[in-house]
Amino acid sequence: MQAEVQQLVEMGATPAQARAALRQYRDVMQAAERFFEGAFDHIKDDEDVSMASSSELKRRPRPATPDDDEEMGSDDAQEEDDDDDAGDYIDYDSDYETKDGGGKAVPDVDPYAGIFFSKDRREEVIEVEEQPEVADIPEVKERVKLMTQGQWMKGCPEGGEQSFLFSLYTQLSDGHCPCPLGCGTSVKRKKSDFFALYSSFSTYIQQLRKVVRQTCRSCGAEFCLACGEFISTDKVKRPAAATDADPLFHCSNLQGVILGVGLSMLEQLFIEQIQEPRETKEHNSRTPKRRKTESTPELDDEDSAYYTGIQSVSKKKGGIGYAGDQKEDNTGQLEAQALQHAKDEKIGNLLAAIRVYLPNLHREGGGQTSDYLVHPTALAHLRRRFNYICSTLLRNDSLADMSERTVLYFELLHWLETISNHEALASMMAMPIMVVASVKSVTVKKSAAGTRERTIVYEGSSGPRELLEAIAIQAQAALKGLEGIKPQEAPQEELTEEQKRMTVDTKGKAKEQPVEISDENQKLYDFCQRILATTKAIDRSLRDTKGDAFIDRLHAALPKLFTSSSAAIRVDAGATEESAQKAYVEWATRVRFEYCDLTIPAEKTNEDSENTTPHFKFYYNNEARMLANSDIPKRSLAIAKELAILTTNLPVACNSSIFLRVDETRVDVIKALITGPEGTPYYNGCYLFDIFLGPSYNQSPPSVKYMTTNGGKFRFNPNLYADGKVCLSLLGTWSGPGWVPGRSTLLQVLISIQSMILCDEPYLNEPGWAQSAGTPQSHAYSANVRRMVVKTAMLGNLKNPPEPFEDIIRTHFRLKARSIGAQLDDWLSKDDGKPTTSDGGGYLGGGKIETEGSSNGLKKDVEEMKALLAQLEASGA
């Protein structure tokens, strides 16, 4: 508690006031807030309390420099004190053993349990925004703003980190630095020495280098203005010692302030460059909006500018009909790409300049003093400022876009490797990133004009290593696509004795020519390999610095890509609807994309055994066989980019999800299953599509066939014909903006089907009826669709699950059995009792009436469906 008392004293409280505040509020920042409000002004300090200096506050452990070992060798008393206090102090690395109630160490406890891998944290922090001061800097002929304490502390939800940030800012922004020889001379520190926000980081470094090395006017001693210690020209003898004498690496205080100011400049530049006009973003985005699955913070305009909030989008109700006849303006793409490259280069160069000052024991020229003496704020700077940029970039859902922006992404990967290589920073790779969830309140302080306080709510999200894993999965998928179409491997036959005796002699024989790869394909290939190499390097460093328990627990929490050979995933729905929904989303996220075997065994095709071209359980089997062993570089590149997107970006939600299965050897052979969205007559039905990426993909759209048609009898939608035709402008089978070569994607097609075709009023999709919302005809059409959905998309699929989605369909209905039962009762009560017609209500050309005796058969289908749901729940499979 002594350290917290000292913190409050440094903020202006008396020792008695500090102790009283901490007794009432356990968190030091809450105590400080109440103190500033005057809650403890009545407490008088009537005793002389000896306070520890700020330099005596506990710091988190750091790697010892080799020359420190002799000095630290036998300080038994100090070690005893540290052991006594260890139980009261928990740092990020959890280096201390867990204690039981008696203070004894508990054996065999994972020290990282619940520390880095839980994203359920929620923290409230009061952040202050002040009017910045300005200063004239004659050397650069520039009037610059000075970083305020609020800016310096912004974005830090951790109490321990806040104390270190506050201490360093206070130390370097005011006061005097005395001569280390004690001659009585001192040099005044100014805020402009360390916290001036110049127009460029290089100017800041130049100015800092000029002021940091000070010479005592009285005795001539050279000392560091940041720490007040000698700057010695004698080289410390240690392994990998630096050969130069750069004063900016002299002490950890300099490291802390350089990283803090540099990353603040970087964050500001990054925010400025990603805040493009919303009109441009909406104009360039062709992907239909996904259904909202998570709550997003709602901030006012001023707050969103300050904390980059997320805006919601409302959509006007209506059908797709022929209402979308407009053409897209595709001009200006080259200018936009050039502008993006210039932005990336600017950010990448700044990242590279700041990286020089990251703690790095393996830097070229040898480790510097500050590489060993890591300042406690270094981790704080990285977690609150670098992590924001890192997470934004790694959440990019397009590997192709990343590969075009290598000037930025290669530097980002370099940062991640450097961080993971240092023991003092490596744990950050597994820590959740705290992001702004909401701004609860804004208070303008009357005591200081222009100052306001914000109550910020932070929530945990995926950490850097977890985000990188999603990119690594995309990279692996892209590499699989770049392999081209693999011929099916023939089973190896055992060699005869004569063959075994034959000498393998390649002399004079033509060598197998390597497969040529285009420049664009090579670029993507190299980028993917770089990502995977970085991932392996980070894991290797984490294992070396943090141990096996750390890395094993981290890997258990990472996202994974499953294949047909993976063990079946068993999921329990739990006792409540909330637990069932949570289980569903977790399950669907894990199984939404898989590779599997979609071929038909040779013995079932009755063909000549010498014909090695396989058949597929697939509508486009003939087209796929015609392209066997083909090598079309542009097509391979397009498929590689497509797979990279699909592996981690298929939409998953309890109310509607998309599942994909890709053949293990033919990545152009794809099957998709879409579950019907909530609020539509398609809700919870399972709809199967066969997809083939043809020879001219991506210059032309994929081939898509709808397969859930009750044997070619049911037309579920004006855009889904009974023969399986899918009418969609992206596919060139419907009016509206069409396929854009090189830009449109299969993901767009899938989401368009999910959101625009499987809609709440399918009647409106018929040309000319887009304005007929809520009419009796529309209601009748939806009722007819519901009857077809129960019979075919629910009952039919559950009784005879189509390959390879048997497990998906059974688990889908089992986890949602309770809600689907209630849904079926609701649909039965709303049914109009009319016969089911195959064309969707008889409004699209007089379809055949499907009758079952004196009723339309819905009640019978509902009863049978509910019986099957009960069996699924009872079996748990």
N, C-alpha and C positions, 0 to 999 in steps of 0.2 A: 504493500500500500504506500510505502515511502515514495516510490517513483511517481505515483499518481498525485500525491500531495505536492511534490516538487513541480509537477506540470502545472497545477492550478496556481501555485505561488508565482511561477513565471508568467502566468496570465494576469497577475495583479491581485490575487487573493492573499489574505493572511493565512498562516498555517492553521489557525483555529477554524477559519472559514472553510478552508480546503478540506479539513478533516470532517467538519459537519456536513458539507455537501456530499462527500464520498460515503458517509454513513447512510445518507438518505437515498443516494443514487449510485448504483454500483458501477455504471458506465461513466468514465471520466468526461466524455463530451456532453452527456446530459447534465452532469454536475456543473460543467463550465457554463452551459446555457442558462441554468437557473441562477448561477452566480452573477452573470452579466445582467440578468433581469432584476437583480437587487434582492433576491430572496434571502440572502445571508448577511445583509448589511448590518443587522442588529447584533451580530456576534463580534465581540471584541477579543483581541489577542492579548491575554493577560499573562502569558508565560513565554519565556525565552526558549524557543525550540531550535535545536541545531539541525539544519537541513543539509541534505547531501547535494553536492553540486550536480549540475546537469551532466557533467562528464562521467559521473559515477552511476548514472542510470544503466540498468541492465541492457545490454545489446544481445542480439541473437548470435549464436556461435558462428565463427568464421573459420575458413581454412588457415591454419598457422603457416607463416612463412618459414622456410628452412632456417633462417637465421634467428627466428624466435625460439626455436626448440631449446637452445642452451639456456636462454633467460627464463623459460617457463618450466625448466626441468624439475625442480624440487620444491615448488611452492605449495607445501602440504596444507598450510593454513588456508590459503586461497581456495584450494580444491575442496576443503571441508565446508567453507562458506557457500561455495557454489552448490554443493550437494544438498545443504540444508534448505537453500532457496529454490531448488529445482522443482519441488512439488508445487510451488506457487506460480510457476512461469511455464507457459506452453508456447513454443514457437511454431512456425509453419511446418517445420520438418518433423515435428513430433519426436525429437531426438531423445527426450526423457522417457523412461519407462513408466508404465501405468502403475499407480500406487493404489493399494487397497485402503480400507478404513484406518488401519494402523500405521500407514505410511510405508509399508514394505512393498518392494517391487513384486508385481504379479507376473509370473513366468508365462511363456508361450502365448503372449498376446500380440496380435498384429498391431504395431504402433500406428498404422495408416488407416485402420478401420474407421470409416465415417468421417475422415478428415477431408480427403481430396475428391472423393468419388460421389458425394451426395450433392445434388443440385437443388435441394429443397430449402436452402438457406434464404432468409429474407432479412434485410437490415434496413433500418431507418437512420438517416444521417441529416443533420442540419448543415447546409452549405451556405457560405456567405459570398455575395457578389458585391464588390466595392468599386468605386470610381478609381481607375488607375492613376498613379502619379506619373509625371513626365520629368525628364532630365535632359539637359543639353550636354552632349559629348563632343567637346571641341576637336578631339583627334579625328573623328570621322565626319565632322560637320553635319551631325544628325541629331534631331530631337526625338528621343525614343521614349516609349512607355516603359514603366517598371512593373514587373510582375507583382501583383498584390498577393497578400497572404491567402485570400480566398481562391485565386487562380492556382496558387501553389498547392493548396490542399484539396482542390476540386476532384471529385470522382473517387474518393478514398473512403470506403465503408468500414474499414478495419480500425478499431481503437488503437491497437499497438502501432500500426503504421502511421496513424495520425500524430501520435506523440513524437515519433522520430522526425516526421516531416516538419512539425511545428518547431522542434528543437533546432534543426538545421537552419530553417528560415530565420529564426530569431537570432541565432549566432552570427550569421553572415550578413544580415541586413542592417545591423546597427552595432554600436559599441566600439571598443578599441582592442587591437591585437598587440599585447605587450611583447617586448624583445625577450626571447627565450633565455638570454644570459642574465636577466634580472637587473639590467642597468637603469631601469626606470623609464626608458623611452618606449613609446607605443605608437602605433599607426592606426588612425581611425578607419574603420570599415564603413563603406557607404553601400546603400542598396543598389546603386548603379554599377558597383564593381562586379556583382554576381548575378543580378536579376534584371538587367537591361534586355529588353526584347528588340534586338536589332532587326533590320530588314532581312538579314541572312544569318545562317548559323556560322558560316565561316568568319563573318565580321565579329560575332560574339566570341568565337575562339581566339581570334587575333587580339581582341581587347583584353580578354581574360588572361592571356599569356603575358601581356604587358604589366598587369597589376599584381599578379599572384606572387611574383618573386620580389620581396622587399629587402632593403638593406637598412640596418639600424643607423640612424644619424649619429649616434654617440659612439658605439663600439664597432661598427662596420660588419656586424654579423648578418648573414643572409638567412632569411626565414620565410616561411610560407604564410601568406595573409589569410588563407583559409583555415589552417590548423594551428598556426603560431609556433611550429616546430622548425628546427634547422633544415635548410636545404643543403645537404652535404654533397660535395663533388666526388667524395670517395665512393667507389663502387662496392656494393654489398656482394660478398662472395656467396653465390647460391646457384643451384642448377637452373639453366635456362634464363639466366639473368639478362635484363635488357642492357644493350650496349650504349644507348643514347641517354640523354639527361633532360627529357621533356618535363618541364615543371608541372604540367597539367596532370601527370600521373603520380605526383608526389604523395598525395594522401587521399583517404576515402572521402573526406569532405568535398574535395574537388570533384570526385567521381559522382557523388550524390547530386551536386548542384548542376553539373554539366548534363547528366542524364535527365534531370528534372526539367531544365530549361529547354534542352534540345527536343525532348519528346513532346513538350508543350507546343513548341513551334511546329513539329511534325503533325500533331493532332489537329492544330488549327488549319494547316495547309490541306490536310486530308479532308476535313469537313468542308472547307470552301470548295474543293474540287468535285466532291460528290453531290453537292447540293445543286443539281441542275433543275431547270424549270420543270414543274410537274407536267405541263402540257407536252413537252418534248418526250418525256418518258412514256406518257400514255399514248402518244402518237406512234412511237416506235415499237410499242409492245403489241405483238399479235396474239400472244397466248391468252386464252380466256381466263378470267379470274377464277381462282380455285375457291371452293367453299371454305368459309372461315372455320377453323378447327380450334383455335386458341384465342383467348382474350388478349387484346393488345392495349397498351396504355393510351389513354386519351389526354392529350395535353392541349392547352390553349396555344394560339399562334406564337406568342412570345416564348413560351416554354419549349415548344417543339423546335424553335430555332436554336435554343440554348442546349437542349438535350436530344435533338434529332428524334422526335417521336414518329409514330407510324400513323398514317391517315387511312381511314376506312373509305370504301368505295361503294356507292349504292347503284343498283342496276334497275332500270325501268323494265317493268313487266311487259312481255310481248313475245311472239314467236319469231323464229328465224325466217320463215317464209321466203319471200324475194326482197325483203327489206334491206338487205345488205349488198346493194349493187355497186357500192362505191369502189374506186380503185385506190390502191395504196401508193403513196409518194415515196419512191425508193431513192430519190436523188439525195445527194449530200453524204453518201456513205463513206466515200474516200476522205472527205474533209473531216467527218466525225472520227474516223479511225486515226487520222493524223493528229487530231486534237487530243484523242485519248492517249496516243503514244507520247505526246509532249507532256501531258499530265503525269503519266506513269514514270517517265524519265526524271521529272523534277522530284517526285516523291522518292523514287529509287535512289537518286543521288543523295538526298537528305538522309535517307535511311543508312546508306553506306558511310556517310560522314559521321553520324552519331554512333554507329556500330564500333568505330575505333575506340570509343571510351567505355564500351561494355567490359566487365571483368572477363578476362580471357587469359588463362595460364599458358595457352599455346599460341600466343600471337607471334607474328613474324618479328624476329629480333630479340625475343625473350620476354618473359613476364615482367611487368612493371610492379611498383610497390602497390598501387591501388588494385592490381589484379589479385593480390593476396589479401589485402585489407579491404574487404568489400563493405561498403557503407550500408547500414540497415535500410536506408531509403531506396536502394537500387531495386530491390524486389518490388517495393511499393510503386515506383515509377513504371516498371514494366507491367505490372498487373493492372494498373488503372489507365494507362495511356497507350502503351504498345498493344495490350490485349484488345483494346477497342478496334484498332486498325487491323490487327491480326485476325480477329474473329470476323470482321466485315469482309476481308479478302478471302478467307478460307470458306466462308459461306456461299461463295460464288458457285452457282449450280451448273456452270458450263466450263468443262475442262478445255474445250476448244478456245473459249475466250481467254482462259488463263495462259494457254500456250502461245497466244498472240501477244501476250503482255509479259513476256519473260523478263524484260528489263526490271519489272517490279517484283514478280513472283520469285525469281531466282534470288533476289536480295532478301525477300521475306524468308525463304528457306535457309539462307545463310544465317539469319538472325536466330531462327529456331535451333539450328545446330550449335551455335555459339552459346546460347542460353543453356541448352541441355548439357553442355560440356563442363559447366562450372557447378560444383557442389552447392554453392550458396544460392544458385538460381534454378537449378534443375527441377526442384519440386514444383515450380510454377507450371511446368508442362502438364501436370495432372490436376492442378487446382481448377475448380469451376471459375469461369469468368463472371464477375458480378456486373450485371447490366441494369440500366435504369428501367424500372417497371412503371413508375408513376411519380408525379410531383404532387405531394399531398397538400401543401400550402405554401403561400408566398407572403412574407411579412416585411414591410418597409419599416426600418428602424428610424425613429424620430431623432435619435441622438446623433446620427451621422447621415448627412444629406447624401442621397444617391445610393445608400447601402440597403440591401435587402437580403433576407434569409429565406432559404428554400428547404422544405422537408422533403428529402429525396428518398424514395423506396427502391432499394436494390434487390435483385433476385439472382440466384445462381443460374448459370447456363453452361453449355459444354465448354470444357477446357481446350487449350491449344492442341494437345495430342489427340483428343477425341475428334476435333474438327479436321485435323490432318488425316486421320484415318478414313474419313468419308472421301477425301480427295484421293487417298491411296487406292481405295476401292474403285473409284472412277478410273484411275490410271491403269489398274489391272484389267478392267473391262476394255479400255481403249486398246491396250496391247493385244488383248485377245482378238479384237476386231481387226487390228492391223496384220494379224497372222494370215488373214485371207480365209478362203474356204478350205478347210482341211479335208483331205480325202479320208474315208473311213479306214482305220488301220486294220489290215488283215491279221488274223491270229498267226503268231510265229510258229512255224513248223519245226520240229526237231530235226537237226541235220543228220544226214546219213554218215556212216563211217568214211565213205569215199569223199564226201564234201568236207568233213573235218580234216582230212589229210591234205586237202588242196592248199597250196601256198597262196597267201594273199599277196599279190604283186600288182601294184598300180602303175608300175613303170611303163611308160608308153601309152597309158590309157588317158583319156580325156578326164580332167577333173570336173567334178560337179560344179556348175556355175552358181554363184550365190544369187539369190533373188534380188533383182534391182528394186530399189525403193525410191519414190519420188522425193523431191526436196521438201514438199509440204508434209508428206507422210513421215519423213525423217525428223522434221522439226517436232512433230507431236510425239514421235517415238522417243526422242532424246529428253523431252520435257517429262514424259511419264517415268522414264528411267531415273531421272533426277529426283522426282518426288519419292519414288520407292527407296532410292538410296538414302535420302534424307530421313525417311521414316526408320530405316534400319539403323542409321547412325545415332538417331535420338534414343532409340530403345537400347542400343549398346551402351551409350553414355549413362542413361538412367540406371541400367543394371549395375554398371561399375560404381556409380556415385551413391545410389540409393538402396541397392540390394535387390535380391530376388523377390522378397515379399512385396516390395513396392511395385515392381514391373509386372509381376503375376496378377496382382490385384487390379492394376491399371488395365491390362489386356482383357481381364474378365468383364470390364465395363465398356469396352470399345464396341462400336457397331461391327457387325459381321455380315458377310455375304454367304448365303447358304447354297448348296447344290443338292441335286437329287440324292446324292450319296450321304448327305448329312442325316444325322439321327432325327427322327420325327420330334417335333416340338410339342410337348404336352402343356396345355394351359388350363388353369382352373378359373371358372367364371366367378367364384366367390358367392357370398350370400346376398349381396346387394346389387342393384342396378349400376351403382357407381363403380363397384369393383369389377363388374362384368365389362363395362365400357373401358376401364383402364387396362384390363387384361387384353381386350380386343385390340386396342391400339398398339400395345407392346408386341403382341403376336403378329399383327399385320405388318408392322414396321420391319420385323425380322424376316418375313417370308414373302414380301411383295415382289422381290426379284430373285429368280433362281435359274441356274442352268440345269438342263435335264436332257434325257434321251428321248427324242421325238420320232425316232426311226421305227420302222416295222421290221421285226426279225425276218431274215432271209427265208427261213423255212415256211413262213406264212404267205410269201408272195408268189410261190410256185414258179419262180423264174430260174433260168440257167444259173448255176452256182458260180460260173465265171463272170457273170455280170455283177461287179462289185459296187455299182452305184445304188445306194440305198433308197428305199421308199420311205415316205414320211406320213405320219398320222395327221394329215394336213390337207386343206382344201386345195392349196397351190402346189401339190406334190409334183406334178409334171413340170411346172415352171422351175421349181427348185432343182429337180434332177437335170434339167437342161443346162443349168449353170454349175454343175458339179466340176470341181477342179479349175474353175475359172479364176483369172487374176486380173481384176480391173482396179487399178490403184486409186482412182478417184472414188469409186464405190467403197473400197475398203476404208478409206479415210473417213467418208461420211458415216459408215456404220460404226467405226471406232468412236467417233464423236457422239453418235446417237447412244451407244451402249454406256458411255461415260455418264451421260445425263440421266439415263433411265435407272441405273443401279441405285442411286440415292435420292431421286427426286420424284418418284411416283407418289401421288397424293394418297395419304392414309388418314382415315378418320372413322370413328364408329358409325357415322351416318352414310359414308360411301368411300370405297377404296378401289384402287386399281392394282391388279396382280398380273405379273408378266412371267412367262416361261420361255426361255431361249434354248434352242438345241445346242448341246455341248460342242458339236463339231461343225454345225452350220448356223452361224450367228445371224444369218438372214432369215431363218425360219423361226417365227415367233407366234406364240399364242397369248391372248390377253383375256382376263376376266374382270369385268367391272360390276361392282355391286350397286344396286339402284339407290339414288340419293333420297334422303329423308324429305318428306313433304311432296313427293311425287307418286304417281300410280305405279312406279317401278321400284318403290322402296323395298330394299332387302332382297330383291330378286338377283339372280346371278346370270350375267349376260356374257356369252363367249364370242370371241372374235379371232379369226385366223389372219395373220399379217405376214406379208412377204415383201422384203426389200429387193426390188427387181434390179435388172442389169443397169438401169440408168439412174438408180438412186444415188444422190439426193437431187439430181437435176429434175427428176419427176417424183411425184408422191408415191408412197407405198401402196401396195394392193391390200385392201381390207375387206374381209367377208364376215358378215354376221351369221352366227351358227345356231343361235337359240331361237329356232323358228317352228318347233313342234313338227319336225319332219317336212318343212317347207309349206306349212299350212297357215301360220300366224304372221300377220303384219302388225308389229308392235307399235309402229310409229310412222307418220308420213315419210320419215327419212330412213326407216328400216323396213325393207321389203321382205316379203315372205321367201323370196329366192335368195336372200342374204345380201342384197345390194345395200350399201351404205351411202346415203346421199349427204354430202358435206362439201362445202366450197373448197376446203383445203385439198380434198381428193379429186377435185375437178368434176364432181358429180352433182353439184348444186350451185346455185347462183351466189355471187358474192366474191370477196377477195380470195384469190386462189393461192396455190402453192408457190412459194418464192424460193427458187433454187439457191442452195447454200445457206438459207436462213430458216426456213420452216423445218419443223421437227416432228417426229412420231409422237413425242410427248404432247405437242399441241393437238394432234389429231385425237389422241386418247382423252385429253381433258375436254376437248370440244364435244366429243360424244357424251361424256359424262355430264357435262353441264348444259349443253345446248340441245341435245337430242333427248336424253333421259330427263326431261324437264317436268315441271308441275302441271302444265296444260299442253300436252302433246298435240291436241287438236289445232293449236295456233301455229304449228309448224307447216301446216298445209298452205301452199301459195294462195293468197287472197283472203285467208282467214286469220291473219295475224292480229286483227283488231277485235276478234270475237271472244275475248276473255269473259268468263262467267256466264256464257249463254247456255241454254238447255242442251244444245248440241255438243258443246264442249264437255259438259258434265257427263253426258251419256257416253261420249267417246272415252273419257277417263275411266268410267265404270267398266266398260268393256275391256280396256287395257288391264285393269286390276284382275279381272277374271282370267285373262290369258297369262298374266304374271304368276298367279297362284298355281295354275295348272302346269305351266311349262318351266318358268324361270325359278320357281320354288320346288313344287312337288316333283316335277319331272327330273330336275337336276339332282335332287336329293335321292330319288329312287335309283337313278342311273347316272351317276356323276361322270361327266366327260373327262377324258384324260387330257392333261396330267393334273387336273384340279380336284381330284377326289378329296384329298385331305383338306384343301382350302375350303371347299363347299361344306363338308361335314363340320369343320371347326367353326366356320362362319355361322351356321345355323345353331350349333350347340351353344356358343357363347352368347348368342342373341335370342335364345329360345323364349325366355320370359317376355321380352319386348315384342317379339314377332307374334307370340300368342295373342297379346293384347291388340296388336295391329290387325291380325286376321279377324278378330271379333268386331273391330271397328269397321273394317272393309265390308264384312258381311251385313252389318247394320245399315250401311250406306248404299248397298247394292240396289239397283232399280228393278231387278227381277227379270230383265229382258234377256233373250237368248244371246249367247256369245257368237259374234260374227268374226270370221277369220281376217277381215280386212281392217278391223279396228272400229267397229260400230256401224258398218254399212254405209258410211259417209264417203268412202273413197272408191266407189265403183261397184257397190252391191256385192260384197263378199259373201261367201258361203256361210250359212248358219250352222253352228256347231251346237246341237241340242242333246240333252240327256233326259229322255223321258219328258215329264211334265215340268221340269225345272231346268235352269241353266247350268246346274252342276256345281255351283260355287260352294254351297253348303257342304256337299259331300267331299269336295277337295279340301276345304278348310278343316273338316273333321279328320281326314286322313293325314293332313299335314301336321296338325296338332298332336296326333298320336305318334308320328315319327319324331317330332321334337321332344316329346316326353321320353321316348326310347333313347334318344341321344343324350339327354340330361342324365338319365339313369345309368347309362353305360359309361359316361364321361369320356367318350371317344367319338 
